Amino acid sequence: MVTLNWSLYIMAIPVLLQLSASVGANTPLTLAALLSAGIWGASTCITSDIGLLTAYSTKTTVYRHFKTKLPYSLMAFVLSAIAYLIGGLFF
């Protein structure tokens, strides 16, 4: 079943804003982390609408598309995690 990934933001952003304000976290940094995690998950998930549409439009299999983009997705994940850790320490 293909679902659209935008429902994550509809449910999570109001909760995240209240939670980050109550614990004293940097709200823009927390919101940016949620958005980048959602986009990363949507583009990396093999059954996501993004992956299925890209595989269909390039006339390749979903698994091959997933396998070829996985190293780049993991690099983006590691760099983002390092950036958010640094941002969390300094902001």
C-alpha positions in Angstrom: 0.0 0.0 0.0 1.4 3.4 -1.0 0.7 6.2 1.4 1.6 9.8 1.1 4.3 10.9 3.6 2.8 14.4 4.3 0.5 13.0 7.0 3.6 12.7 9.3 4.0 16.5 9.4 0.2 17.0 10.0 0.4 14.9 13.2 3.9 15.6 14.4 4.5 19.3 14.0 1.9 20.5 16.6 3.1 18.0 19.1 6.8 18.7 18.4 6.3 22.5 18.8 4.6 22.1 22.2 7.2 19.5 23.4 10.2 21.5 22.3 9.0 24.6 24.0 8.2 22.8 27.2 11.7 21.1 27.5 13.6 24.2 26.4 14.9 22.9 23.1 15.7 25.0 20.1 12.4 24.9 18.3 13.7 25.8 14.7 16.5 23.2 15.0 14.0 20.6 16.2 11.6 21.4 13.4 14.4 21.2 10.9 15.4 17.8 12.3 11.8 16.6 11.9 11.5 17.8 8.4 14.8 16.4 7.2 14.1 13.0 8.9 10.7 12.9 7.2 12.2 13.7 3.8 15.0 11.2 4.3 12.6 8.5 5.3 10.3 9.2 2.4 13.1 9.2 -0.1 14.9 6.1 1.3 11.9 3.9 2.0 11.5 1.2 -0.7 7.7 1.4 -0.7 7.4 5.2 -0.5 5.5 7.1 -3.2 8.7 8.9 -4.1 10.6 5.7 -4.7 7.8 4.1 -6.6 7.2 7.0 -8.9 10.9 7.5 -9.6 11.3 3.8 -10.4 8.3 3.8 -12.6 9.3 7.0 -14.5 12.8 5.8 -15.1 11.6 2.4 -16.2 13.6 0.5 -13.6 12.6 -1.8 -10.8 11.9 -0.4 -7.4 14.6 -2.6 -5.8 17.3 -1.4 -8.3 16.3 2.2 -7.7 16.6 1.6 -3.9 19.9 -0.2 -4.2 21.5 2.6 -6.3 20.4 5.5 -4.1 21.1 3.8 -0.7 24.8 4.9 -0.4 23.9 8.5 -1.1 21.0 8.4 1.4 23.3 7.0 4.0 25.9 9.7 3.4 23.2 12.3 3.7 22.0 10.7 6.9 25.5 10.7 8.5 26.3 14.2 7.5 22.9 15.5 8.8 23.3 13.6 12.1 26.7 15.2 12.6 25.3 18.6 11.7 22.4 18.3 14.1 24.6 17.1 16.9 26.9 20.1 16.4 23.8 22.4 16.2 22.4 20.9 19.4 25.6 21.5 21.3 26.0 25.1 20.2 22.4 26.4 19.9 
